[in-house]
Amino acid sequence: MKIAIATDHNGVKEKEEILKRLTEYEFIDKSKDNNPTDDYPDFAFRVSKSVIQKEADLGILMCGTGIGMSIAANKVKGIRCAHCSSKEQAHLAREHNNANIIALSYKQDLNELIEMIKEFIETQPSTEERHQRRVNKIINYEEGTYNEL
């Protein structure tokens, strides 16, 4: 499994530490060119493109809060980016929503970030009909084929 990862200028140290500590996964670093004036949407779009084009299976985004990254990533057709702040949220984002990108705040404790990332990567999407039905509604809406109730 390949995971695209990026941060804006705020989380460079944390990203580097994550890459050092999670060597059991194959990462594609999409923010090697960080600088003090970079903009988070650029990195959100890079990771999203990597996932959509199947260069990566999943994505990880970090910025000050994770919120801006999640908003930008969710503008890309086919992306279901979940802003998470707990291991349980990371689990449910993958299991119930089949999220393909997680957005995090670099300000959280590094060990908590690592636990959330591992949980997100290792959780399989649910095969329950109700979860698939809901995700399909999102996909259909993006495609312009969802007819609201």
C-alpha positions in Angstrom: 0.0 0.0 0.0 1.3 3.5 -0.9 0.3 6.5 1.0 0.7 10.1 -0.2 1.6 12.5 2.5 2.0 16.3 2.6 2.0 19.2 5.0 2.2 22.9 4.6 5.0 24.8 6.2 3.6 24.3 9.7 4.0 20.6 10.0 7.4 19.8 8.3 9.1 18.5 11.5 6.1 16.4 12.4 5.9 14.9 8.9 9.6 14.0 8.9 9.2 12.3 12.3 6.1 10.4 11.0 8.1 9.2 8.0 11.0 8.1 10.3 8.7 6.2 12.7 6.3 4.5 10.3 8.7 2.6 8.1 6.3 -0.3 7.7 4.4 1.8 5.2 5.5 3.1 1.8 5.1 6.9 1.7 5.1 9.3 -1.3 6.2 12.7 0.1 4.2 15.4 -1.8 5.6 18.3 0.1 9.4 18.2 -0.2 9.4 21.8 -1.3 7.9 23.5 1.7 8.8 27.1 2.3 7.5 29.7 4.8 5.0 31.2 2.4 3.5 28.0 0.9 -0.2 27.5 0.7 -2.0 24.4 2.0 -4.4 24.0 -1.0 -1.5 23.2 -3.2 -0.5 20.3 -1.1 -4.1 19.1 -0.6 -4.5 19.0 -4.4 -1.2 17.2 -4.9 -2.2 14.4 -2.5 -5.7 14.3 -3.8 -4.4 14.0 -7.4 -2.1 11.2 -6.3 -5.0 9.3 -4.8 -7.4 9.9 -7.7 -4.7 8.9 -10.3 -4.0 5.7 -8.2 -0.4 6.6 -7.6 -1.3 6.3 -3.9 -4.0 4.2 -2.2 -4.6 6.7 0.6 -3.5 10.2 1.6 -2.5 12.0 4.8 -2.6 15.8 5.0 -1.4 18.1 7.8 -1.7 21.8 8.5 -2.3 24.0 11.5 -5.7 22.6 12.2 -6.3 20.1 9.4 -9.5 21.9 8.5 -8.2 23.9 5.5 -6.6 20.8 4.1 -9.8 18.9 4.4 -11.8 21.6 2.8 -9.4 21.9 -0.2 -9.1 18.1 -0.6 -12.9 17.6 -0.6 -13.2 19.9 -3.6 -11.5 17.2 -5.7 -13.9 14.8 -7.3 -13.6 11.3 -5.8 -12.0 12.4 -2.6 -13.5 11.7 0.7 -11.2 13.5 3.2 -12.0 13.3 6.9 -10.6 15.8 9.3 -9.9 13.7 12.4 -8.7 14.5 15.9 -8.9 11.0 17.5 -8.1 7.4 16.8 -11.8 6.6 16.9 -12.6 9.2 14.3 -9.8 7.9 12.1 -11.2 4.4 12.4 -14.8 5.4 11.7 -13.8 7.7 8.8 -12.3 4.6 7.0 -14.8 2.0 8.2 -18.1 3.9 7.7 -17.2 6.6 5.2 -14.5 4.9 3.1 -12.5 8.0 3.5 -9.4 8.0 1.3 -7.6 10.9 2.9 -7.2 11.9 6.5 -6.5 15.5 7.5 -4.8 16.2 10.8 -3.5 19.1 12.9 0.3 19.0 13.3 -0.2 20.5 16.7 -1.5 17.3 18.2 0.8 15.1 20.2 3.1 13.2 17.8 2.3 9.8 19.3 -1.5 10.5 18.9 -0.9 11.5 15.2 1.0 8.3 14.6 -1.8 6.2 16.3 -4.5 8.0 14.2 -2.5 7.4 11.0 -2.0 3.7 11.7 -5.6 3.3 12.6 -6.7 5.0 9.4 -4.3 2.9 7.2 -5.1 -0.4 8.8 -8.9 -0.1 9.0 -10.9 -1.6 6.1 -14.0 0.0 4.8 -17.2 -1.6 5.9 -19.0 -4.0 3.6 -22.3 -3.4 5.4 -25.0 -2.3 2.9 -26.0 0.8 4.9 -22.4 2.2 4.8 -22.0 1.4 1.1 -25.3 2.9 0.3 -24.4 6.2 2.0 -21.0 6.4 0.3 -22.6 5.6 -3.0 -25.0 8.5 -2.5 -21.9 10.8 -2.2 -20.3 9.3 -5.3 -23.6 9.6 -7.2 -24.0 13.3 -6.2 -20.5 14.0 -7.5 -21.4 12.3 -10.8 -24.7 14.3 -11.0 -26.9 11.2 -10.8 -28.2 11.4 -7.2 -31.8 12.1 -7.0 -32.6 13.5 -3.6 -35.6 12.1 -1.7 
